[in-house]
Amino acid sequence: MADFLTVQDAAELLGVEYKTIYRAVVAGELPAYRIGRVYRIRRQDLDAYLDARMTARPSAHEQPVETLVCGSCGAVIPSVDLSGGKCRSDICDELICADCWGKDLRTCRTHRPTESERLAAAQTALARGEVDRMVTALVARQREQAFISRFEERIYGIAALQNPLNGELVQVADWGPYHTTADESSRLLQVMGVAFLERSVLAVTPVNPSSRFEVPAAKLGFNRPRQGIILEALSHSDLDTFVRQKYVTQPAGLPDLMALLHARQAEAEQANALFVLALAAPSGWDAASAAYIGPSAEGRSYRHRLLLPLLVDLHTANLHYNTADERLRGVAGLFRLADEGEEMLRVQEWIKSTLDREFRSGIAADEVVETLGVGAPLVLRTFQQMAQDPPYRFVEGSGGGMLLVAR
């Protein structure tokens, strides 16, 4: 056995928890040398500590000689037992508070992985099949912007809408007066701990935008019902995780969905309006959420007298809703995702404008995938389609990547 032991070595030798030895060290009961961020215990001191424990116990009034603080956030930790654990680094004994530990912040600030290291680790986990998705903050931002933009474009293009309540055709000359938007920029400020948001940050960070069109009952035709109509598209992301690690590997779950539905139910009842709500998740929705919203043979599908929710999975391009609810049949199409033809057209327009604006002669497929958040196969088919026109040529780059070159 080595002359010097780590806290973990001593704990394993005695068959006790790490926190038990750590508590004895910081209380001064077990002598130890602190070298940087680690403690080293002499074997003879550990033996002496055990001998003393045979005949004496520390008095109840003894206080630790060192204030315990979280190595991640700096908060005071009342006692070792109330910590979440120690820094995951093998060369560090810094404690991590339970709050940071619960947020998966399990290294001290000194040994915290860099953003590039975290992304590389997530990509490795994805390649190994340890996670089934890895959505970066940039991709989430692009997805939420595209979703809200498509929704608004469809609504503004509608001249008449069939009222889900009575089937009457409602003529709308101008949707502008009924339109409002919102996002969670103020919450993002709190999460980031800053007093302002730069445009460069907003361009690569999701903000959970929403777009709402609220038509009062008085504007719904001659046979107007008692309720007005609200059409809303809302994007939902885990802002805390995106700010902390710049990516997520989990879909949105049922607790998030329940909270969103509860809030919108209260709004629908207060406004006394039929509320058609599309909840989009850039990282997708889990199976439990889709099952909660979707049709059920046992009659357990979500149903509310005013709130009609749909789940839009922006990761898998799926739309989930209760198809048995006749009120949704006519309006579900408002929230459908763009088909491949529409996406290819969007990619084409972006490529052409980028080449023209930046006076470039070509563009790589990887750049299009990363910038627009679309799949590589779709970009490849777009390149092939554009290469059929004289101005463009489809070539393979020196590194094996695909390029679209303007002739």
C-alpha positions in Angstrom: 0.0 0.0 0.0 1.4 3.5 -0.9 2.5 5.8 1.9 -0.1 8.4 0.8 -3.8 7.7 0.1 -6.4 9.7 -1.7 -9.7 10.4 0.0 -11.3 7.7 -2.3 -8.5 5.2 -1.5 -9.1 5.7 2.3 -12.8 5.3 1.9 -12.5 2.1 -0.1 -9.9 0.8 2.3 -12.3 1.3 5.2 -15.4 0.3 3.3 -17.2 3.6 3.9 -18.6 6.4 1.7 -16.3 9.0 0.2 -18.2 11.7 2.1 -17.4 10.0 5.5 -13.6 10.4 4.9 -14.0 13.9 3.4 -16.0 15.0 6.4 -13.3 13.8 8.8 -10.6 15.6 6.8 -12.4 19.0 6.7 -13.3 18.7 10.3 -9.7 18.3 11.3 -10.3 14.8 12.7 -8.1 13.1 10.0 -4.9 14.9 9.2 -4.3 15.4 5.4 -2.1 17.4 3.2 -3.9 19.7 0.6 -2.0 20.0 -2.6 -3.8 22.1 -5.1 -7.3 20.8 -5.3 -6.7 17.3 -3.8 -6.0 15.9 -0.4 -3.4 13.3 0.5 -3.6 11.2 3.6 -0.6 9.4 5.2 -1.2 5.8 6.0 0.0 6.2 9.6 -2.4 9.1 10.1 -5.3 7.0 8.9 -4.2 4.2 11.3 -4.0 6.8 14.1 -7.5 8.1 13.3 -8.9 4.6 13.5 -7.2 4.0 16.9 -8.6 7.2 18.2 -12.1 6.2 17.1 -11.9 3.1 19.3 -11.8 5.1 22.5 -13.2 8.5 21.7 -15.7 10.3 19.6 -15.6 13.9 18.4 -17.7 16.1 20.6 -21.0 17.4 19.3 -19.9 21.0 19.5 -16.8 20.6 17.2 -17.1 22.7 14.0 -15.4 22.2 10.7 -12.2 24.2 10.3 -12.9 24.9 6.6 -16.0 26.4 4.9 -17.3 24.1 2.2 -18.1 25.7 -1.1 -19.3 24.3 -4.4 -16.4 24.0 -6.9 -18.9 24.7 -9.8 -21.0 27.6 -8.7 -19.2 28.8 -5.5 -22.3 28.4 -3.2 -21.7 27.5 0.4 -22.4 23.8 1.2 -23.8 23.4 4.7 -22.2 20.0 5.2 -20.5 17.2 3.2 -23.7 15.1 3.5 -25.7 17.8 1.6 -23.3 17.9 -1.3 -24.0 16.1 -4.6 -20.6 14.6 -4.9 -17.0 15.5 -5.8 -15.6 16.8 -9.0 -15.4 14.0 -11.6 -11.8 14.8 -12.4 -9.5 12.1 -10.9 -7.1 14.9 -9.7 -9.6 17.0 -7.9 -11.4 16.7 -4.5 -13.6 19.8 -4.9 -17.2 19.2 -3.7 -20.1 19.9 -6.0 -23.4 21.2 -4.4 -26.6 19.2 -4.8 -28.1 21.8 -7.1 -25.3 21.8 -9.6 -25.1 18.0 -9.4 -28.8 17.8 -10.3 -28.1 19.9 -13.3 -25.4 17.5 -14.4 -22.7 20.1 -13.6 -20.4 17.5 -12.0 -16.9 19.1 -12.5 -15.4 22.1 -10.8 -14.8 25.3 -12.9 -11.1 24.4 -13.3 -11.8 21.0 -14.8 -15.1 21.8 -16.6 -14.9 20.6 -20.3 -14.7 23.3 -22.9 -17.6 23.8 -25.4 -15.8 22.0 -28.1 -14.9 19.1 -25.8 -18.6 18.8 -24.8 -19.8 18.8 -28.4 -17.2 16.2 -29.3 -18.2 14.0 -26.4 -21.9 14.3 -27.5 -21.1 13.5 -31.1 -19.1 10.4 -29.9 -22.1 9.3 -27.8 -24.4 9.8 -30.8 -22.1 7.7 -33.1 -21.9 4.9 -30.5 -25.7 4.8 -30.2 -25.7 5.9 -26.6 -28.1 8.7 -27.5 -30.5 8.9 -30.4 -30.1 12.6 -31.1 -27.8 15.6 -30.6 -29.4 19.0 -31.4 -27.2 22.0 -31.1 -28.4 25.4 -30.0 -27.8 26.8 -33.5 -29.9 24.0 -35.1 -32.7 24.5 -32.5 -32.8 28.3 -33.3 -33.0 27.6 -37.0 -35.7 25.1 -36.6 -37.9 27.3 -34.4 -37.4 30.3 -36.7 -38.4 28.2 -39.8 -41.4 26.7 -38.0 -42.8 30.1 -36.9 -42.1 31.7 -40.3 -43.9 28.9 -42.2 -46.9 29.2 -39.8 -47.2 33.0 -40.2 -46.8 32.7 -44.0 -49.7 30.2 -44.2 -52.0 32.3 -42.0 -51.4 35.5 -43.9 -52.1 33.6 -47.1 -55.6 32.5 -45.9 -58.5 34.5 -47.3 -61.2 32.5 -45.6 -61.2 30.1 -42.6 -63.9 27.5 -41.7 -64.9 28.0 -38.1 -64.3 24.7 -36.3 -67.2 25.5 -34.0 -70.1 25.8 -36.5 -68.5 25.2 -39.9 -69.2 28.7 -41.1 -66.7 30.2 -43.5 -65.0 33.3 -42.0 -63.7 35.9 -44.4 -60.5 37.6 -43.2 -59.3 40.5 -45.3 -56.3 41.3 -43.1 -54.8 39.1 -40.4 -52.5 41.9 -39.2 -54.8 43.4 -36.5 -55.2 39.9 -34.9 -51.5 39.0 -34.8 -49.2 39.2 -31.7 -45.8 37.6 -31.1 -43.7 36.8 -28.0 -40.6 34.9 -26.9 -38.6 34.1 -23.7 -35.8 36.5 -24.2 -36.3 37.8 -20.7 -35.9 34.3 -19.2 -32.9 33.8 -21.4 -31.3 36.8 -19.8 -31.8 35.2 -16.4 -30.5 31.9 -17.5 -27.4 33.5 -19.0 -27.0 35.9 -16.0 -26.5 38.9 -18.2 -28.3 42.3 -18.6 -28.4 42.4 -22.4 -28.5 40.0 -25.4 -26.3 40.6 -28.4 -27.7 39.9 -31.9 -24.9 37.4 -32.4 -26.1 35.4 -29.4 -29.8 35.5 -30.4 -28.8 34.2 -33.9 -27.5 30.9 -32.4 -29.6 30.4 -29.3 -33.3 29.3 -29.1 -35.7 31.8 -27.5 -39.0 29.8 -27.5 -40.9 32.2 -29.9 -44.7 32.1 -30.3 -46.9 33.6 -32.9 -50.6 34.1 -32.2 -53.7 35.1 -34.2 -56.7 35.9 -32.0 -60.0 36.6 -33.7 -62.8 37.7 -31.4 -66.3 36.2 -31.6 -67.6 39.5 -33.1 -65.5 39.0 -36.2 -66.6 35.4 -36.9 -69.5 36.0 -39.3 -73.3 36.4 -39.0 -73.9 33.1 -37.1 -71.0 33.9 -34.7 -70.6 31.6 -31.8 -70.0 32.6 -28.2 -66.3 31.8 -28.4 -63.6 33.5 -30.5 -60.8 31.6 -32.2 -57.1 31.6 -31.3 -54.5 30.1 -33.6 -51.0 29.8 -32.1 -47.7 28.3 -32.9 -45.2 28.0 -30.0 -41.7 26.5 -30.0 -40.4 24.9 -26.8 -36.8 24.2 -25.9 -34.9 23.5 -22.7 -33.2 26.9 -22.5 -31.2 26.0 -19.4 -29.5 23.0 -21.1 -28.9 24.9 -24.3 -27.2 27.8 -22.5 -25.2 25.5 -20.3 -23.8 23.0 -22.8 -24.9 24.3 -26.2 -26.8 21.2 -27.2 -29.4 18.7 -26.0 -29.6 14.9 -26.4 -33.1 14.4 -25.0 -36.5 15.2 -26.5 -39.0 17.4 -24.7 -41.0 15.3 -22.2 -44.4 15.0 -20.7 -43.8 17.2 -17.7 -43.0 20.1 -20.1 -46.0 19.3 -22.1 -48.3 19.3 -19.0 -47.0 22.6 -17.9 -47.6 24.2 -21.3 -51.1 22.8 -21.6 -52.0 23.9 -18.1 -51.0 27.5 -18.9 -52.8 27.6 -22.2 -56.0 26.0 -20.8 -56.2 28.9 -18.3 -55.8 31.4 -21.1 -58.4 29.7 -23.3 -61.0 29.8 -20.4 -60.2 33.4 -19.5 -60.6 34.5 -23.2 -63.5 32.2 -23.8 -62.0 31.2 -27.1 -61.5 28.0 -29.0 -57.7 27.7 -28.8 -55.9 25.7 -31.5 -52.3 25.4 -30.2 -49.3 23.8 -32.0 -46.4 23.0 -29.7 -43.2 22.5 -31.6 -40.0 21.0 -30.1 -36.7 21.5 -32.0 -35.3 18.4 -30.2 -38.5 16.4 -30.7 -41.2 15.1 -28.3 -40.8 11.8 -26.4 -43.2 8.9 -26.9 -45.1 9.6 -23.7 -46.0 13.1 -24.9 -47.1 11.8 -28.3 -49.3 9.1 -26.7 -50.8 11.6 -24.3 -51.9 13.9 -27.2 -52.7 11.3 -29.9 -55.8 9.2 -30.4 -56.5 6.4 -27.9 -58.8 3.4 -28.4 -59.4 3.4 -24.6 -60.7 6.9 -24.7 -57.8 8.4 -22.8 -56.8 11.0 -25.4 -56.4 14.5 -24.3 -59.5 16.5 -24.8 -60.6 20.0 -23.5 -63.7 21.9 -24.4 -61.6 24.9 -25.6 -58.0 23.9 -26.0 -57.1 21.8 -29.1 -53.3 20.9 -29.0 -51.1 19.5 -31.6 -47.5 18.4 -31.1 -45.0 19.2 -33.9 -41.8 17.2 -33.7 -39.2 19.3 -35.5 -36.5 16.6 -35.1 -38.4 13.8 -36.9 -40.8 16.0 -38.9 -43.9 14.3 -37.3 -47.2 15.9 -36.3 -49.2 14.4 -33.4 -52.8 15.2 -32.5 -56.0 13.6 -31.6 -57.4 12.6 -35.0 -60.6 11.5 -33.3 -61.4 15.2 -32.4 -63.5 16.4 -35.3 -62.7 20.0 -34.4 -59.1 19.5 -35.4 -59.6 17.9 -38.8 -60.0 21.1 -40.7 -57.2 23.1 -39.1 -54.4 20.6 -38.6 -53.1 21.4 -42.0 -52.1 24.8 -40.8 -49.3 23.3 -38.8 -48.0 20.7 -41.2 -44.2 20.8 -41.7 -42.8 21.7 -45.1 -42.6 18.8 -47.5 -39.4 17.9 -49.3 -40.2 20.1 -52.3 -40.7 23.1 -50.1 -37.5 22.4 -48.2 -35.5 22.0 -51.4 -36.9 25.3 -52.6 -35.8 27.0 -49.3 -32.3 25.5 -49.7 -32.1 26.7 -53.3 -33.1 30.2 -52.4 -30.5 30.4 -49.6 -27.7 29.0 -51.8 -28.5 31.5 -54.6 -28.7 34.5 -52.3 -25.5 33.5 -50.4 -23.5 33.1 -53.6 -24.8 36.4 -55.0 -24.4 38.3 -51.7 -20.9 37.1 -50.9 -19.6 37.0 -54.5 -18.7 33.3 -54.1 -18.2 30.8 -56.8 -19.3 27.7 -54.8 -20.7 26.3 -51.6 -20.1 23.1 -49.7 -22.9 20.7 -48.7 -21.6 20.6 -45.1 -22.0 24.4 -44.8 -25.6 24.2 -46.0 -26.4 21.3 -43.5 -24.9 23.2 -40.6 -26.4 26.6 -41.5 -29.9 25.6 -42.4 -30.3 22.5 -40.1 -31.4 20.2 -42.9 -30.4 16.7 -43.7 -27.4 15.9 -45.9 -29.5 13.7 -48.3 -31.8 16.6 -49.0 -28.9 19.0 -49.7 -27.4 16.4 -52.0 -30.7 16.1 -54.0 -30.9 19.9 -54.1 -27.4 20.1 -55.5 -28.2 17.5 -58.1 -31.4 19.4 -59.1 -29.6 22.7 -59.3 -26.8 21.2 -61.4 -29.3 20.5 -64.2 -29.4 24.2 -64.9 -26.5 25.8 -66.8 -25.2 28.2 -64.2 -24.3 25.4 -61.7 -22.1 22.3 -61.6 -22.0 19.6 -59.0 -18.5 18.4 -58.0 -16.8 16.4 -55.3 -14.3 18.3 -53.1 -10.7 17.3 -52.3 -11.8 16.0 -48.9 -14.6 14.0 -50.2 -17.3 16.6 -49.5 -19.8 17.7 -52.1 -19.7 21.2 -53.7 -22.0 23.2 -55.9 -20.0 25.5 -58.1 -21.4 28.4 -60.2 -20.0 28.1 -63.7 
